[in-house]
């Protein structure tokens, strides 16, 4: 085996990509979710995103990275002792950047995955319950599925294509949000209007910008595949945003700014598993074909079944992730990065993608339900009181106002 030497170009790119994904979460997702929520609970929503990042960063370094990337045990889990407390994270990866940078890059993925779940739960969850949920979920769920797909687990061995986290991040977090929201219980007032539309647009813009680190960084090198991933991310997102606009015009007769922002995020989610596997035409088609699924999940499915996915974590991330994962099995172009989908003579890839979707949903759903039962037991019920919810969590849980007027 040839000796790997430090590649300063790849090292610089992976450090920048890591910083971009941090920026996606703080402040990107925090502002996006905060702007969508009611003003009286915006600070609690931002709190949930920030604490998800903080807790997951620590659990990832302590044991999560080892569970995800340690020596494979039965195709299910990595050896938790391999990199426990940072042991053994010396030397270089096969792309020539330090393992410490790899730990950091993968940490940012784990953190935003947990933070996405908050969108389904805002406005009604106890602080202690959210903190305990984040701690348990960041150890027991995310790193296990990351191992299946990226760490040498059974989905990796089956050949599932998930370039940057369609199953690992979006289906995983979206379904967890749905299960947790159902078990937590609905808000007293389900209907909400965004308290700050400019925050929503700013958050979506930061997510778009940071997503280049998310998707192109997943090439794990500053190379041609990273270039394809950046271009595909841009084209699919543009197509999805415009598709969402058209769907709003058909159904509501008027396009909204929040709808455009939602279309941006949906497009980013849909292209994530395919960013380094499809050609630009495939990326555009994925944005157009995939977007109606999260749109109708947000507009119709939630109302039909009555679950309180407050900020549509399941509708956008879960359903968008499912659409993206399956369409990757259709549009993957072997000329881009070796993976061939249905349109390129490999119908088996579509079956493998469906298996990956189902396996992720089953494990994430069951484990999230178990974790929620434990959280409710240990924290005396995970939901705030009706009085706290009515008054708003900014005041009752944090003693703060989001907007303070100065008086002379």
C-alpha positions as CSV (number, residue, x, y, z in Angstrom):
1,X,0.0,0.0,0.0
2,X,1.4,3.4,-1.1
3,X,2.3,5.8,1.7
4,X,-0.1,8.8,1.9
5,X,1.4,12.2,2.1
6,X,-0.2,15.4,3.4
7,X,-2.2,17.1,0.7
8,X,-2.5,20.7,1.7
9,X,-5.1,21.5,-1.0
10,X,-7.4,18.8,0.2
11,X,-6.7,19.7,3.8
12,X,-7.6,23.3,3.2
13,X,-10.8,22.4,1.4
14,X,-12.0,20.0,4.0
15,X,-11.4,22.6,6.8
16,X,-13.4,25.1,4.8
17,X,-16.1,22.6,4.1
18,X,-16.3,21.8,7.8
19,X,-16.7,25.5,8.6
20,X,-19.4,25.8,6.0
21,X,-21.5,23.1,7.6
22,X,-21.1,24.7,11.0
23,X,-22.4,27.9,9.4
24,X,-25.4,25.9,8.0
25,X,-26.4,25.1,11.6
26,X,-25.4,28.2,13.4
27,X,-26.8,30.6,12.4
28,X,-28.4,29.2,9.2
29,X,-30.8,26.6,10.5
30,X,-31.3,28.6,13.8
31,X,-32.5,31.6,11.8
32,X,-34.6,29.5,9.3
33,X,-36.4,27.7,12.1
34,X,-36.6,30.8,14.3
35,X,-38.2,32.9,11.6
36,X,-40.8,30.2,10.9
37,X,-41.9,29.9,14.6
38,X,-44.0,32.2,16.7
39,X,-42.3,35.3,18.1
40,X,-43.1,34.2,21.6
41,X,-41.0,31.0,21.3
42,X,-38.4,32.0,18.7
43,X,-35.6,32.1,21.3
44,X,-36.5,28.6,22.5
45,X,-36.3,27.4,18.9
46,X,-32.9,28.9,18.4
47,X,-31.9,27.4,21.8
48,X,-32.8,23.9,20.6
49,X,-30.7,24.2,17.5
50,X,-27.7,25.6,19.4
51,X,-27.8,23.0,22.1
52,X,-28.2,20.2,19.6
53,X,-24.9,21.3,18.1
54,X,-23.1,21.6,21.4
55,X,-24.2,18.3,22.8
56,X,-23.7,16.4,19.6
57,X,-20.2,17.8,19.1
58,X,-19.1,16.4,22.5
59,X,-20.8,13.0,22.1
60,X,-19.4,12.6,18.6
61,X,-15.8,13.2,19.8
62,X,-16.2,10.9,22.8
63,X,-17.9,7.9,21.1
64,X,-20.0,8.8,18.1
65,X,-17.1,8.8,15.6
66,X,-16.0,5.4,16.8
67,X,-19.4,3.9,16.5
68,X,-19.7,5.3,12.9
69,X,-16.2,4.6,11.7
70,X,-14.6,2.1,14.0
71,X,-13.9,-1.5,12.9
72,X,-17.1,-3.0,11.6
73,X,-19.0,-5.4,13.9
74,X,-21.5,-7.6,12.0
75,X,-22.3,-4.9,9.4
76,X,-24.3,-3.0,12.1
77,X,-22.0,-0.9,14.2
78,X,-18.4,0.3,14.5
79,X,-16.3,-0.7,17.5
80,X,-17.1,2.0,20.1
81,X,-13.6,1.6,21.6
82,X,-11.5,2.2,18.5
83,X,-11.6,6.0,18.7
84,X,-13.0,6.5,22.2
85,X,-12.2,10.0,23.5
86,X,-10.2,10.7,20.4
87,X,-7.9,7.7,20.7
88,X,-6.1,6.9,17.5
89,X,-7.2,10.0,15.5
90,X,-3.7,10.6,14.3
91,X,-2.2,10.4,10.8
92,X,-3.9,11.0,7.4
93,X,-6.9,9.8,5.6
94,X,-6.6,8.3,2.1
95,X,-7.2,11.7,0.6
96,X,-4.2,13.1,2.4
97,X,-5.9,15.3,5.0
98,X,-5.5,14.8,8.8
99,X,-7.9,12.4,10.6
100,X,-8.6,15.2,13.1
101,X,-10.2,17.2,10.2
102,X,-12.2,14.1,9.3
103,X,-13.5,13.9,12.8
104,X,-14.5,17.6,12.6
105,X,-16.2,17.3,9.2
106,X,-18.2,14.3,10.2
107,X,-19.1,16.0,13.5
108,X,-20.8,18.8,11.7
109,X,-23.0,16.3,9.9
110,X,-24.0,14.6,13.1
111,X,-24.8,17.9,14.7
112,X,-27.1,19.3,12.0
113,X,-28.9,16.0,11.8
114,X,-30.0,16.3,15.4
115,X,-30.8,20.0,15.0
116,X,-33.1,19.3,12.1
117,X,-35.3,17.2,14.5
118,X,-36.0,20.3,16.6
119,X,-38.2,21.7,13.8
120,X,-40.9,19.1,14.5
121,X,-40.9,19.8,18.3
122,X,-40.7,23.5,18.7
123,X,-43.0,25.5,21.0
124,X,-43.8,22.7,23.5
125,X,-40.8,20.7,24.8
126,X,-39.2,21.0,28.2
127,X,-35.5,22.0,28.2
128,X,-34.5,19.0,30.2
129,X,-36.4,16.7,27.8
130,X,-34.8,18.2,24.7
131,X,-31.3,18.0,26.2
132,X,-31.7,14.4,27.2
133,X,-33.2,13.4,23.9
134,X,-30.3,15.1,22.0
135,X,-27.8,13.3,24.2
136,X,-29.3,9.8,23.7
137,X,-30.2,10.2,20.0
138,X,-26.8,11.5,19.0
139,X,-25.2,8.3,20.4
140,X,-27.7,5.6,19.7
141,X,-29.2,6.6,16.3
142,X,-27.1,8.8,14.1
143,X,-23.7,7.1,14.3
144,X,-25.2,3.7,13.8
145,X,-26.9,4.6,10.5
146,X,-23.8,6.6,9.5
147,X,-21.8,3.3,9.9
148,X,-24.3,1.4,7.8
149,X,-23.8,3.8,4.9
150,X,-20.4,5.3,5.2
151,X,-18.5,3.3,7.8
152,X,-18.4,-0.1,6.2
153,X,-21.7,-1.4,7.4
154,X,-24.2,-3.5,5.5
155,X,-25.8,-0.8,3.3
156,X,-22.3,0.2,2.2
157,X,-21.6,-3.4,1.3
158,X,-24.8,-3.6,-0.6
159,X,-23.8,-0.6,-2.7
160,X,-26.3,2.0,-1.5
161,X,-25.5,5.4,-3.0
162,X,-25.8,8.3,-0.5
163,X,-23.2,10.9,-1.4
164,X,-23.9,13.4,1.4
165,X,-26.7,12.1,3.6
166,X,-30.0,11.5,2.0
167,X,-30.6,8.6,4.3
168,X,-28.1,9.2,7.0
169,X,-29.1,12.8,7.6
170,X,-32.5,13.7,6.1
171,X,-34.6,10.5,6.2
172,X,-33.1,9.8,9.6
173,X,-33.8,13.2,11.1
174,X,-37.2,13.7,9.3
175,X,-38.7,10.4,10.5
176,X,-37.3,10.9,14.0
177,X,-39.0,14.3,14.1
178,X,-42.3,12.8,13.1
179,X,-42.1,10.0,15.7
180,X,-41.0,12.4,18.4
181,X,-43.7,14.9,17.6
182,X,-46.4,12.3,17.7
183,X,-45.2,11.0,21.1
184,X,-44.7,14.5,22.5
185,X,-48.2,15.6,21.6
186,X,-49.5,18.5,19.6
187,X,-49.4,22.2,20.5
188,X,-52.5,23.9,21.7
189,X,-52.5,26.1,18.6
190,X,-51.1,24.1,15.7
191,X,-51.5,26.8,13.1
192,X,-48.7,29.4,13.0
193,X,-47.6,32.2,10.9
194,X,-43.9,32.9,10.5
195,X,-42.9,35.7,12.9
196,X,-40.0,37.0,10.7
197,X,-40.0,36.2,7.0
198,X,-36.7,38.0,6.3
199,X,-35.1,35.6,8.9
200,X,-36.5,32.7,7.0
201,X,-35.0,33.9,3.8
202,X,-31.7,34.7,5.5
203,X,-31.6,31.3,7.1
204,X,-32.4,29.6,3.8
205,X,-29.7,31.6,2.0
206,X,-27.1,30.6,4.7
207,X,-28.2,27.0,4.4
208,X,-27.8,27.1,0.6
209,X,-24.3,28.6,1.0
210,X,-23.2,26.2,3.7
211,X,-24.6,23.2,1.7
212,X,-21.7,23.6,-0.7
213,X,-19.5,22.4,2.1
214,X,-22.1,19.7,3.0
215,X,-22.4,18.3,-0.6
216,X,-19.1,19.2,-2.3
217,X,-17.2,18.5,0.9
218,X,-18.5,14.9,0.8
219,X,-16.2,14.3,-2.2
220,X,-13.5,14.3,0.6
221,X,-11.1,16.0,-1.8
222,X,-10.9,19.2,-3.9
223,X,-11.4,17.3,-7.1
224,X,-13.7,16.9,-10.1
225,X,-16.4,15.1,-8.2
226,X,-16.6,18.0,-5.7
227,X,-17.1,20.3,-8.7
228,X,-19.9,18.2,-10.0
229,X,-21.5,18.2,-6.6
230,X,-21.4,22.0,-6.4
231,X,-22.9,22.5,-9.8
232,X,-25.6,19.8,-9.3
233,X,-26.5,21.3,-5.9
234,X,-27.1,24.7,-7.5
235,X,-29.1,23.4,-10.4
236,X,-31.3,21.0,-8.5
237,X,-32.0,23.7,-5.8
238,X,-32.9,26.3,-8.5
239,X,-35.3,23.8,-10.2
240,X,-36.9,22.9,-6.9
241,X,-37.4,26.5,-5.8
242,X,-39.2,27.3,-9.1
243,X,-41.2,24.1,-9.0
244,X,-42.4,24.9,-5.4
245,X,-43.4,28.4,-6.7
246,X,-45.5,26.8,-9.6
247,X,-47.2,24.4,-7.2
248,X,-48.1,27.3,-4.9
249,X,-49.5,29.3,-7.8
250,X,-51.6,26.2,-8.8
251,X,-53.0,25.5,-5.3
252,X,-53.1,29.0,-3.7
253,X,-53.1,31.3,-6.7
254,X,-50.2,33.3,-5.2
255,X,-46.5,32.4,-4.7
256,X,-45.0,33.2,-1.3
257,X,-41.5,34.1,-0.1
258,X,-41.7,31.4,2.6
259,X,-42.6,29.0,-0.2
260,X,-39.6,29.9,-2.2
261,X,-37.4,29.4,0.9
262,X,-39.0,26.1,1.5
263,X,-38.4,25.1,-2.1
264,X,-34.7,26.0,-1.7
265,X,-34.4,23.7,1.3
266,X,-36.4,20.9,-0.3
267,X,-34.1,21.1,-3.4
268,X,-31.0,20.9,-1.2
269,X,-32.4,17.9,0.6
270,X,-33.4,16.1,-2.6
271,X,-30.0,16.5,-4.3
272,X,-27.9,15.6,-1.3
273,X,-27.7,11.8,-1.8
274,X,-27.1,12.3,-5.6
275,X,-24.8,15.4,-5.7
276,X,-21.7,13.5,-6.7
277,X,-23.4,10.7,-8.7
278,X,-25.7,12.4,-11.3
279,X,-25.0,14.7,-14.2
280,X,-26.5,18.3,-14.3
281,X,-29.5,17.3,-16.4
282,X,-30.3,14.6,-13.9
283,X,-29.9,17.1,-11.1
284,X,-32.4,19.5,-12.7
285,X,-34.9,16.6,-13.3
286,X,-34.5,15.5,-9.7
287,X,-35.4,19.0,-8.5
288,X,-38.5,19.1,-10.7
289,X,-39.7,15.5,-10.1
290,X,-38.8,15.3,-6.4
291,X,-40.2,18.6,-5.2
292,X,-44.0,17.8,-5.4
293,X,-43.5,15.1,-2.8
294,X,-42.3,17.3,0.1
295,X,-44.7,20.1,-1.1
296,X,-47.8,17.8,-0.8
297,X,-46.4,16.4,2.5
298,X,-46.4,19.9,3.9
299,X,-49.7,21.1,2.3
300,X,-51.8,17.9,2.4
301,X,-50.3,15.0,4.3
302,X,-49.9,16.8,7.6
303,X,-53.5,18.1,7.5
304,X,-54.8,14.7,6.5
305,X,-53.3,12.9,9.4
306,X,-53.2,15.7,11.9
307,X,-49.7,15.3,13.3
308,X,-48.0,18.4,14.6
309,X,-44.7,18.6,12.7
310,X,-44.4,22.2,13.6
311,X,-41.8,23.4,11.0
312,X,-42.2,20.5,8.6
313,X,-39.0,18.6,9.5
314,X,-40.6,15.4,8.2
315,X,-42.4,17.0,5.3
316,X,-39.3,18.6,3.9
317,X,-36.4,16.5,5.2
318,X,-38.0,13.1,5.6
319,X,-40.1,13.1,2.5
320,X,-37.5,15.1,0.5
321,X,-34.8,12.7,1.6
322,X,-36.9,9.7,0.5
323,X,-37.5,11.3,-2.9
324,X,-33.8,12.1,-3.3
325,X,-32.6,8.6,-2.2
326,X,-34.9,6.8,-4.6
327,X,-34.3,9.2,-7.6
328,X,-30.5,8.7,-7.1
329,X,-31.2,5.1,-8.0
330,X,-32.7,6.3,-11.2
331,X,-30.4,9.1,-12.4
332,X,-26.9,8.0,-11.1
333,X,-24.6,8.4,-14.1
334,X,-21.5,6.2,-14.1
335,X,-19.5,8.8,-16.1
336,X,-19.6,11.1,-13.0
337,X,-18.5,8.9,-10.2
338,X,-19.0,5.3,-11.1
339,X,-22.5,4.6,-9.8
340,X,-25.1,3.6,-12.4
341,X,-28.8,3.9,-11.9
342,X,-31.9,2.6,-13.6
343,X,-31.5,4.9,-16.6
344,X,-28.0,3.6,-17.2
345,X,-28.9,0.0,-17.3
346,X,-28.8,-0.9,-13.6
347,X,-32.3,-1.5,-12.2
348,X,-30.8,-3.3,-9.1
349,X,-29.6,0.1,-7.8
350,X,-33.1,1.3,-7.4
351,X,-33.9,-1.8,-5.3
352,X,-30.8,-1.1,-3.1
353,X,-31.9,2.5,-2.6
354,X,-35.3,1.4,-1.5
355,X,-33.7,-1.1,1.0
356,X,-31.6,1.8,2.4
357,X,-34.7,4.0,2.8
358,X,-36.7,1.3,4.6
359,X,-33.8,0.2,6.9
360,X,-33.2,3.8,7.9
361,X,-36.9,4.4,8.6
362,X,-37.3,1.2,10.6
363,X,-34.3,1.8,12.9
364,X,-34.7,5.5,13.3
365,X,-38.4,5.1,14.0
366,X,-38.1,2.4,16.6
367,X,-35.1,3.9,18.4
368,X,-36.6,7.4,18.4
369,X,-39.8,6.0,20.0
370,X,-37.8,4.1,22.7
371,X,-35.7,7.2,23.4
372,X,-38.9,9.4,23.7
373,X,-40.4,6.9,26.2
374,X,-37.2,7.1,28.3
375,X,-37.1,10.8,28.1
376,X,-40.8,11.2,29.2
377,X,-40.2,8.8,32.0
378,X,-37.1,10.5,33.3
379,X,-38.3,14.1,32.9
380,X,-41.8,13.6,34.1
381,X,-43.4,14.1,30.7
382,X,-41.6,15.9,28.0
383,X,-44.1,18.6,27.3
384,X,-44.4,22.0,28.9
385,X,-47.5,23.0,30.7
386,X,-50.4,24.6,28.7
387,X,-49.8,27.8,30.6
388,X,-46.2,27.9,29.5
389,X,-47.1,27.2,26.0
390,X,-49.7,30.0,25.9
391,X,-47.4,32.5,27.4
392,X,-44.5,31.6,25.2
393,X,-41.3,29.7,25.9
394,X,-39.1,32.8,25.5
395,X,-40.4,34.1,28.8
396,X,-41.3,31.0,30.7
397,X,-38.2,28.9,29.9
398,X,-35.5,31.6,29.2
399,X,-36.7,34.8,30.8
400,X,-35.8,36.7,27.6
401,X,-37.4,38.8,24.9
402,X,-36.3,38.5,21.2
403,X,-36.8,42.2,20.6
404,X,-36.1,44.7,23.3
405,X,-37.1,48.4,22.9
406,X,-34.8,51.0,24.4
407,X,-36.5,53.8,26.3
408,X,-35.1,57.0,27.5
